[in-house]
Amino acid sequence: MLRSAQGLGLATEAAAAVVDAAFATGRRRVWATVRVDNAASLRVADVGFRRHHSTTDDHGELVYLVCER
């Protein structure tokens, strides 16, 4: 996101809309992956995601998050 748009809750609002749309199609689980050092994206995941597990690769730790209906 552009710096001028950061911190306004737009990504959180978009994430919530995507999760709602996925559940409206009958899906019961939505996954997301976020690098552990990406604090902003982890905050966005607070729309209902919980940490499931993580892995480590050449780029660092990758967190797998799940949101279940």
ZAMARLO-645810 format. One record per residue (C-alpha): x, y, z; residue in one letter. Coordinates in Angstrom, 3 decimals. Layout:
N
+----------+----------+----------+---+
!     east !    north !       up ! r !
+----------+----------+----------+---+
!        X !        Y !        Z ! A !
...
+----------+----------+----------+---+
This chain:
69
+----------+----------+----------+---+
!     east !    north !       up ! r !
+----------+----------+----------+---+
!    0.000 !    0.000 !    0.000 ! M !
!    1.062 !    3.558 !   -0.538 ! L !
!    2.410 !    5.154 !    2.615 ! R !
!   -0.423 !    7.685 !    2.503 ! S !
!   -2.945 !    4.836 !    2.735 ! A !
!   -1.196 !    2.923 !    5.518 ! Q !
!   -2.704 !    2.904 !    8.980 ! G !
!   -6.224 !    3.751 !    7.829 ! L !
!   -7.612 !    0.226 !    8.237 ! G !
!   -8.121 !   -0.269 !    4.506 ! L !
!   -6.194 !   -3.563 !    4.340 ! A !
!   -8.042 !   -4.853 !    7.394 ! T !
!  -11.372 !   -3.930 !    5.843 ! E !
!  -10.395 !   -5.622 !    2.580 ! A !
!   -9.216 !   -8.760 !    4.378 ! A !
!  -12.484 !   -9.000 !    6.295 ! A !
!  -14.447 !   -8.632 !    3.053 ! A !
!  -12.423 !  -11.384 !    1.362 ! V !
!  -12.922 !  -13.746 !    4.313 ! V !
!  -16.673 !  -13.000 !    4.377 ! D !
!  -16.913 !  -13.585 !    0.617 ! A !
!  -15.034 !  -16.887 !    0.909 ! A !
!  -17.375 !  -18.100 !    3.637 ! F !
!  -20.396 !  -16.955 !    1.596 ! A !
!  -19.326 !  -19.398 !   -1.137 ! T !
!  -19.455 !  -22.288 !    1.309 ! G !
!  -15.809 !  -22.468 !    2.258 ! R !
!  -15.244 !  -23.339 !    5.869 ! R !
!  -11.537 !  -22.487 !    6.130 ! R !
!   -9.328 !  -19.712 !    4.760 ! V !
!   -5.520 !  -19.761 !    4.964 ! W !
!   -2.997 !  -16.932 !    4.898 ! A !
!    0.780 !  -16.829 !    5.078 ! T !
!    2.751 !  -13.936 !    6.512 ! V !
!    6.444 !  -13.417 !    7.224 ! R !
!    6.949 !  -13.183 !   10.979 ! V !
!    8.649 !   -9.786 !   10.654 ! D !
!    5.669 !   -8.265 !    8.800 ! N !
!    3.915 !   -6.744 !   11.808 ! A !
!    1.388 !   -4.793 !    9.719 ! A !
!    0.147 !   -7.900 !    7.915 ! S !
!   -0.039 !   -9.830 !   11.178 ! L !
!   -2.268 !   -7.046 !   12.545 ! R !
!   -4.476 !   -7.319 !    9.451 ! V !
!   -4.813 !  -11.046 !   10.149 ! A !
!   -6.542 !  -10.150 !   13.422 ! D !
!   -9.803 !  -10.184 !   11.412 ! V !
!  -10.209 !  -13.758 !   12.656 ! G !
!   -7.073 !  -15.661 !   11.737 ! F !
!   -5.128 !  -17.658 !   14.301 ! R !
!   -1.608 !  -18.989 !   14.063 ! R !
!   -1.560 !  -22.615 !   12.908 ! H !
!    2.144 !  -23.306 !   12.400 ! H !
!    5.287 !  -21.834 !   10.923 ! S !
!    8.203 !  -22.899 !    8.770 ! T !
!   11.622 !  -21.428 !    8.141 ! T !
!   13.296 !  -21.005 !    4.776 ! D !
!   16.084 !  -18.921 !    3.264 ! D !
!   13.994 !  -15.776 !    3.784 ! H !
!   13.163 !  -16.388 !    7.453 ! G !
!   10.102 !  -17.586 !    9.314 ! E !
!    6.797 !  -17.935 !    7.474 ! L !
!    3.664 !  -18.090 !    9.607 ! V !
!    0.631 !  -20.059 !    8.419 ! Y !
!   -2.629 !  -18.610 !    9.698 ! L !
!   -6.099 !  -20.108 !    9.486 ! V !
!   -9.574 !  -18.628 !    9.828 ! C !
!  -12.371 !  -21.151 !   10.304 ! E !
!  -16.063 !  -20.548 !   10.141 ! R !
+----------+----------+----------+---+
